[in-house]
Amino acid sequence: MEDGSEYAGSAFGARQCADGSGEGILRLGRVLEIVFNTSMAGYQEILSDPSYTDQAIIMTYPLIGNYGMAEGDYETLVPTAGAMIVRDYHDTPSNFRSTRTLAEVMEQFGIPGVSGVDTRMLTRWVRDHGSCRVLITDDPALPAKDAAEQMRRLSLPKDAVSRVSCREEKLFLPGTIQDPAGTDPAGESVLRGLGRGEVIDSLHAATDMAQRPLVAAIDCGMKRNIVRSFLARGVSVAVLPWNVTAEEIRALRPDGVFLSNGPGDPQDVPETVQTVREIMGDVPLFGICLGHQIIALAAGARTYKLKFGHRGGNHPVRELATGRIEITSQNHSYAVDRASLAGTGLEVTHVNLLDDTVEGLACPDRQVFSVQYHPESAPGPQDSGYLFDRFVHMIAGS
């Protein structure tokens, strides 16, 4: 850890931490931000959530790996989590859907794991001191004090969104998912152009395609279950790279625009913030997690980093208009500064009952709303799935 404390355990997953690049300590191991997740299930979805890029994840639930990895449960096909730290790793899954072990998947994608660690003590450290940089290494001769000193001089990468976003536009059509467990839609196809008519022609779409709502989704590290959630409601989804321009979005003529979750600091993607600023008010706009923060920045508000973030499947949130309490799934390090919302046109719609942070925003006049948590969580609470319905109704009425 940055303070020089050490935690020893046994390796699983990718055994070779060093990437052979960089200088000094980067040759000896992997420097990451350490965070913790309190979910009791869902380690596959957590490992494959792009929002965990460059982060070492402490799993507070002690037994990890016992149900293996199922092909239909990945949130991205190329996991980019930094590392996983667990108390007890189990390498003999008992699950008829499992096709591989957690360690096999981690080894394939270069993700190291450490088991046998006192995760309760480590989690308390993070709660007391806050998220920080951590070095995962298999070099027993490396002095901890020297490692900590070098880590303090390093900066974590700020290009995580560009690394996890899609490289080319894709279109997903309703009614093409063959496996309800979540295999890739059979109708996935690369767009030939951004014009909606060209999309229809190039895909030989069904005759009712033009009548289906089309959402342009800006991919900052989007989870696959977000696409599934839209498809289940009869909405077509055009997934666009993080740096798509407002002009390119307008050329697609979408019925609504969606901003996805993603890793890192929202201030690291000024291109996306500018795009949202330019399209805000043109069409209905819905953001989740990082997308929620980007909407706030685009409107002129500020964001700040939380001490240790919110990660888990049991965070209570109150909807202010109704008083309704939702149990939510969360995964974020940053939050919107409530005091900075004055004059932006955005109003607070949801608050976190644990620390009173902003969990939802809306600007009804411009058909904009967003939430900090994850209504698409899988596995996880389903309390907030109505938000997708709300966005679909907003599109239908626009």
C-alpha positions as CSV (number, residue, x, y, z in Angstrom):
1,M,0.0,0.0,0.0
2,E,1.0,3.6,-0.3
3,D,1.8,3.8,3.4
4,G,4.2,0.9,3.1
5,S,1.9,-1.7,4.7
6,E,2.0,-5.2,3.2
7,Y,-0.5,-8.0,2.7
8,A,0.7,-11.4,1.6
9,G,-1.4,-14.1,-0.1
10,S,-1.3,-16.8,-2.8
11,A,-1.5,-16.0,-6.5
12,F,-4.2,-17.2,-8.9
13,G,-5.2,-16.0,-12.3
14,A,-2.4,-14.3,-14.2
15,R,0.8,-15.2,-12.4
16,Q,3.0,-12.7,-14.3
17,C,2.1,-9.3,-13.1
18,A,4.9,-7.4,-14.8
19,D,4.0,-6.0,-18.2
20,G,7.6,-5.3,-19.2
21,S,7.0,-1.6,-19.9
22,G,7.6,1.6,-18.1
23,E,10.2,2.5,-15.6
24,G,11.2,1.6,-12.1
25,I,8.4,-0.1,-10.2
26,L,6.3,-0.8,-13.2
27,R,8.8,-3.5,-14.2
28,L,8.3,-5.3,-10.9
29,G,4.6,-5.5,-10.7
30,R,1.3,-3.8,-11.4
31,V,0.3,-0.4,-9.8
32,L,-3.5,0.0,-9.5
33,E,-6.1,1.8,-7.4
34,I,-7.4,-0.4,-4.7
35,V,-11.2,-0.4,-4.0
36,F,-13.7,-2.8,-2.4
37,N,-17.1,-4.3,-3.4
38,T,-19.6,-5.5,-0.8
39,S,-21.7,-7.7,-3.2
40,M,-22.4,-11.2,-2.1
41,A,-22.6,-12.6,-5.6
42,G,-21.8,-11.5,-9.1
43,Y,-18.0,-11.7,-9.2
44,Q,-18.1,-12.5,-12.9
45,E,-20.1,-9.4,-13.7
46,I,-17.8,-7.3,-11.5
47,L,-14.6,-8.7,-13.1
48,S,-16.0,-8.0,-16.6
49,D,-17.4,-4.5,-15.8
50,P,-15.2,-2.0,-17.7
51,S,-15.7,0.5,-14.9
52,Y,-13.1,-1.5,-12.9
53,T,-10.3,-0.8,-15.4
54,D,-7.0,-0.2,-13.6
55,Q,-8.5,-1.1,-10.2
56,A,-7.6,-3.9,-7.7
57,I,-11.0,-5.1,-6.4
58,I,-11.3,-6.4,-2.8
59,M,-14.2,-8.7,-2.6
60,T,-15.7,-8.5,1.0
61,Y,-17.7,-11.7,0.6
62,P,-15.2,-14.4,1.6
63,L,-15.9,-17.2,-0.9
64,I,-15.2,-16.4,-4.5
65,G,-15.1,-18.7,-7.6
66,N,-17.4,-21.4,-6.3
67,Y,-19.9,-21.1,-9.2
68,G,-17.4,-20.6,-12.0
69,M,-17.9,-18.5,-15.1
70,A,-20.9,-18.7,-17.5
71,E,-20.6,-17.6,-21.1
72,G,-23.8,-15.5,-21.0
73,D,-22.9,-13.5,-17.9
74,Y,-20.0,-11.3,-19.1
75,E,-20.6,-7.5,-19.1
76,T,-17.8,-7.2,-21.7
77,L,-16.1,-9.8,-23.8
78,V,-12.7,-8.5,-22.9
79,P,-12.4,-7.9,-19.1
80,T,-10.1,-5.1,-18.1
81,A,-10.2,-5.1,-14.3
82,G,-6.8,-4.6,-12.7
83,A,-6.8,-7.4,-10.1
84,M,-9.0,-9.3,-7.7
85,I,-8.2,-9.8,-4.0
86,V,-10.2,-12.4,-2.1
87,R,-10.2,-14.3,1.2
88,D,-11.0,-17.8,-0.1
89,Y,-10.7,-18.7,-3.8
90,H,-12.5,-21.8,-4.9
91,D,-11.3,-23.5,-8.1
92,T,-13.8,-26.3,-8.4
93,P,-17.1,-24.7,-9.5
94,S,-20.5,-26.3,-8.8
95,N,-22.8,-24.8,-11.5
96,F,-24.3,-26.5,-14.6
97,R,-23.9,-23.2,-16.5
98,S,-20.2,-22.9,-15.8
99,T,-17.8,-23.4,-18.7
100,R,-14.5,-22.2,-17.1
101,T,-13.0,-21.3,-13.8
102,L,-12.5,-17.7,-12.6
103,A,-8.7,-18.3,-12.6
104,E,-8.7,-19.5,-16.2
105,V,-10.5,-16.3,-17.4
106,M,-8.2,-14.1,-15.3
107,E,-5.1,-15.8,-16.7
108,Q,-6.4,-15.4,-20.3
109,F,-6.9,-11.6,-19.9
110,G,-3.8,-10.9,-17.8
111,I,-5.6,-10.2,-14.5
112,P,-3.7,-11.2,-11.4
113,G,-5.5,-12.5,-8.3
114,V,-4.4,-12.8,-4.6
115,S,-6.2,-15.1,-2.2
116,G,-5.7,-15.9,1.5
117,V,-5.7,-12.2,2.3
118,D,-7.5,-10.8,5.4
119,T,-10.0,-8.9,3.3
120,R,-11.8,-7.6,6.4
121,M,-8.7,-5.8,7.6
122,L,-7.8,-4.6,4.2
123,T,-11.3,-3.2,3.6
124,R,-11.2,-1.4,6.9
125,W,-7.9,0.1,5.9
126,V,-9.5,1.5,2.7
127,R,-12.5,2.8,4.6
128,D,-10.2,4.6,7.1
129,H,-7.6,5.9,4.7
130,G,-9.4,6.0,1.4
131,S,-8.8,4.5,-2.0
132,C,-5.1,4.7,-2.9
133,R,-2.5,3.2,-5.2
134,V,-1.3,-0.4,-4.5
135,L,1.4,-2.5,-5.9
136,I,0.8,-6.2,-6.6
137,T,4.1,-8.0,-7.0
138,D,5.7,-11.5,-6.6
139,D,9.1,-10.0,-5.8
140,P,9.9,-10.9,-2.2
141,A,13.1,-8.8,-2.2
142,L,11.3,-5.6,-3.0
143,P,11.5,-3.3,0.1
144,A,8.0,-2.1,0.9
145,K,9.1,1.4,1.9
146,D,10.9,1.9,-1.5
147,A,7.9,0.6,-3.3
148,A,5.6,3.0,-1.5
149,E,7.8,5.9,-2.2
150,Q,7.9,5.1,-5.9
151,M,4.1,4.6,-6.0
152,R,3.5,8.0,-4.5
153,R,5.4,9.6,-7.5
154,L,3.3,7.8,-10.1
155,S,0.1,8.9,-11.7
156,L,-2.6,6.4,-12.7
157,P,-3.5,6.4,-16.4
158,K,-6.2,8.8,-17.6
159,D,-7.1,7.1,-20.9
160,A,-9.3,4.3,-19.5
161,V,-12.4,5.3,-21.3
162,S,-10.7,5.4,-24.7
163,R,-9.3,1.9,-24.0
164,V,-12.6,0.2,-23.2
165,S,-15.0,2.0,-25.6
166,C,-16.0,0.4,-28.8
167,R,-13.8,1.1,-31.9
168,E,-16.6,1.2,-34.4
169,E,-20.4,1.8,-34.4
170,K,-22.7,-1.2,-33.9
171,L,-26.4,-1.6,-34.1
172,F,-28.5,-4.0,-31.9
173,L,-32.0,-4.9,-32.9
174,P,-34.9,-6.1,-30.7
175,G,-36.0,-9.7,-31.0
176,T,-32.6,-11.0,-32.0
177,I,-31.3,-12.4,-28.6
178,Q,-31.5,-16.2,-28.8
179,D,-30.4,-17.0,-25.3
180,P,-32.2,-15.1,-22.5
181,A,-29.1,-15.7,-20.3
182,G,-27.4,-13.1,-22.5
183,T,-25.5,-14.3,-25.5
184,D,-24.6,-11.7,-28.1
185,P,-27.6,-10.6,-30.2
186,A,-27.6,-12.5,-33.5
187,G,-28.5,-9.3,-35.3
188,E,-25.4,-7.3,-34.2
189,S,-23.9,-5.6,-37.2
190,V,-21.4,-2.9,-37.8
191,L,-23.0,0.3,-39.1
192,R,-21.9,1.3,-42.6
193,G,-22.8,4.9,-42.0
194,L,-24.4,7.1,-39.4
195,G,-27.5,7.9,-41.5
196,R,-30.6,6.1,-40.3
197,G,-31.7,5.1,-43.8
198,E,-28.2,3.6,-44.5
199,V,-28.5,1.6,-41.3
200,I,-31.8,0.0,-42.5
201,D,-30.5,-0.7,-46.0
202,S,-27.2,-2.2,-44.9
203,L,-28.8,-4.5,-42.4
204,H,-31.7,-5.6,-44.6
205,A,-33.8,-4.7,-41.6
206,A,-37.4,-5.9,-40.9
207,T,-40.2,-3.8,-42.4
208,D,-41.1,-2.4,-38.9
209,M,-37.6,-1.2,-38.2
210,A,-38.4,2.4,-39.1
211,Q,-41.2,2.4,-36.5
212,R,-39.0,1.1,-33.7
213,P,-37.4,3.7,-31.3
214,L,-33.7,4.2,-31.9
215,V,-31.3,5.1,-29.0
216,A,-27.8,6.4,-29.7
217,A,-25.7,5.1,-26.8
218,I,-22.3,6.7,-26.2
219,D,-20.1,3.9,-25.0
220,C,-17.7,5.0,-22.3
221,G,-17.3,1.4,-21.1
222,M,-20.9,0.2,-21.4
223,K,-22.1,-3.0,-19.8
224,R,-23.8,-5.5,-22.0
225,N,-26.8,-5.6,-19.8
226,I,-27.7,-2.0,-20.7
227,V,-28.1,-3.1,-24.3
228,R,-30.2,-6.1,-23.2
229,S,-32.4,-3.8,-21.1
230,F,-33.2,-1.6,-24.1
231,L,-33.7,-4.5,-26.4
232,A,-36.2,-6.1,-24.0
233,R,-38.3,-3.0,-24.3
234,G,-38.4,-3.0,-28.1
235,V,-35.8,-0.3,-28.5
236,S,-33.0,-0.5,-31.1
237,V,-29.6,0.6,-29.9
238,A,-26.8,2.2,-31.9
239,V,-23.6,1.9,-29.8
240,L,-21.2,4.7,-30.6
241,P,-17.6,5.4,-29.6
242,W,-16.8,7.7,-26.6
243,N,-15.5,10.5,-28.9
244,V,-18.5,10.6,-31.3
245,T,-19.4,14.1,-32.2
246,A,-22.7,15.9,-31.9
247,E,-22.9,16.2,-35.7
248,E,-22.5,12.4,-36.1
249,I,-25.2,11.8,-33.5
250,R,-27.6,14.2,-35.2
251,A,-26.9,12.5,-38.6
252,L,-28.2,9.2,-37.1
253,R,-31.5,11.0,-36.1
254,P,-32.0,9.0,-32.9
255,D,-35.1,9.2,-30.8
256,G,-33.0,9.5,-27.7
257,V,-29.4,9.6,-26.5
258,F,-27.9,7.4,-23.7
259,L,-24.7,8.0,-21.8
260,S,-23.1,4.8,-20.4
261,N,-21.1,3.9,-17.3
262,G,-17.4,3.8,-17.5
263,P,-14.1,4.0,-15.7
264,G,-12.2,6.9,-14.2
265,D,-12.6,10.6,-13.7
266,P,-15.4,12.2,-15.8
267,Q,-13.1,15.3,-16.3
268,D,-10.7,13.0,-18.3
269,V,-13.2,12.9,-21.2
270,P,-13.8,16.5,-22.2
271,E,-14.7,15.4,-25.7
272,T,-17.7,13.5,-24.4
273,V,-18.7,16.4,-22.1
274,Q,-18.6,18.8,-25.1
275,T,-20.7,16.4,-27.2
276,V,-23.3,16.2,-24.5
277,R,-23.3,19.9,-24.0
278,E,-24.1,20.4,-27.7
279,I,-26.9,17.9,-27.9
280,M,-28.5,18.5,-24.6
281,G,-32.1,19.7,-25.2
282,D,-32.2,18.3,-28.8
283,V,-33.5,14.8,-27.9
284,P,-34.3,13.0,-24.6
285,L,-31.1,12.2,-22.7
286,F,-30.5,9.5,-20.1
287,G,-27.2,8.9,-18.3
288,I,-26.0,6.2,-15.9
289,C,-23.0,6.4,-13.5
290,L,-20.2,8.1,-15.5
291,G,-22.9,9.3,-17.9
292,H,-24.6,10.9,-14.9
293,Q,-21.4,12.8,-14.0
294,I,-20.8,13.8,-17.6
295,I,-24.3,15.3,-17.9
296,A,-23.6,17.3,-14.7
297,L,-20.3,18.6,-16.1
298,A,-21.9,19.5,-19.5
299,A,-24.5,21.6,-17.6
300,G,-21.8,23.5,-15.7
301,A,-21.7,21.6,-12.4
302,R,-18.7,20.1,-10.8
303,T,-17.7,16.6,-9.6
304,Y,-15.4,15.4,-6.9
305,K,-13.7,12.1,-5.8
306,L,-15.2,10.2,-2.9
307,K,-13.0,8.9,-0.1
308,F,-13.5,5.2,-1.1
309,G,-16.5,5.3,-3.5
310,H,-19.6,3.2,-3.6
311,R,-19.4,-0.4,-4.8
312,G,-21.9,-3.1,-4.0
313,G,-25.5,-4.3,-4.5
314,N,-27.2,-3.0,-1.3
315,H,-27.0,0.8,-1.4
316,P,-30.3,2.5,-0.3
317,V,-31.4,5.5,-2.4
318,R,-34.4,7.8,-1.9
319,E,-36.4,9.2,-4.8
320,L,-37.3,12.7,-3.5
321,A,-40.5,13.1,-5.5
322,T,-42.2,10.0,-4.1
323,G,-40.2,9.2,-1.0
324,R,-39.7,5.7,-2.4
325,I,-36.6,3.8,-1.2
326,E,-34.7,1.8,-3.8
327,I,-32.0,-0.8,-3.0
328,T,-29.4,-0.2,-5.7
329,S,-26.2,-1.5,-7.3
330,Q,-23.4,1.0,-7.4
331,N,-19.8,1.3,-8.7
332,H,-18.3,4.7,-8.8
333,S,-15.5,6.8,-7.3
334,Y,-16.8,10.2,-8.2
335,A,-20.0,12.2,-7.3
336,V,-21.7,15.4,-8.3
337,D,-21.1,18.4,-6.1
338,R,-24.6,19.5,-5.0
339,A,-23.6,23.1,-4.3
340,S,-22.4,23.5,-7.9
341,L,-25.8,22.7,-9.4
342,A,-27.2,26.2,-8.9
343,G,-27.9,27.9,-12.2
344,T,-27.3,24.7,-14.3
345,G,-31.0,23.9,-14.7
346,L,-30.5,20.4,-13.1
347,E,-32.4,19.4,-10.0
348,V,-31.6,16.6,-7.5
349,T,-34.0,13.7,-7.9
350,H,-32.4,11.0,-5.8
351,V,-30.1,11.0,-2.7
352,N,-28.0,8.3,-1.1
353,L,-29.3,7.4,2.4
354,L,-25.8,6.4,3.7
355,D,-24.0,9.7,3.0
356,D,-26.5,12.1,1.4
357,T,-24.6,12.2,-1.9
358,V,-26.4,13.1,-5.2
359,E,-27.8,10.0,-6.8
360,G,-30.0,11.4,-9.5
361,L,-30.5,14.6,-11.6
362,A,-33.2,15.9,-14.0
363,C,-34.0,18.8,-16.2
364,P,-37.6,18.2,-17.3
365,D,-37.6,21.3,-19.6
366,R,-34.8,19.7,-21.7
367,Q,-35.9,16.1,-21.3
368,V,-32.7,15.1,-19.4
369,F,-32.3,12.8,-16.4
370,S,-29.6,10.6,-14.9
371,V,-28.7,8.4,-12.0
372,Q,-25.5,7.6,-10.3
373,Y,-26.4,3.9,-9.7
374,H,-27.1,1.0,-12.0
375,P,-30.7,0.1,-12.9
376,E,-29.4,-2.6,-15.2
377,S,-27.5,-4.5,-12.4
378,A,-27.1,-8.2,-13.0
379,P,-27.1,-9.9,-10.7
380,G,-28.4,-7.4,-8.2
381,P,-31.5,-5.5,-7.1
382,Q,-34.2,-4.8,-9.7
383,D,-35.8,-1.9,-7.9
384,S,-34.8,0.7,-10.4
385,G,-35.5,-1.0,-13.7
386,Y,-38.4,1.4,-14.1
387,L,-35.9,4.1,-15.2
388,F,-35.5,2.4,-18.6
389,D,-39.3,2.4,-18.9
390,R,-39.3,6.1,-18.0
391,F,-36.8,6.8,-20.8
392,V,-38.7,4.8,-23.3
393,H,-41.9,6.7,-22.4
394,M,-40.0,10.0,-22.7
395,I,-38.9,9.0,-26.2
396,A,-42.4,8.0,-27.3
397,G,-43.7,11.4,-26.2
398,S,-41.0,13.5,-27.7
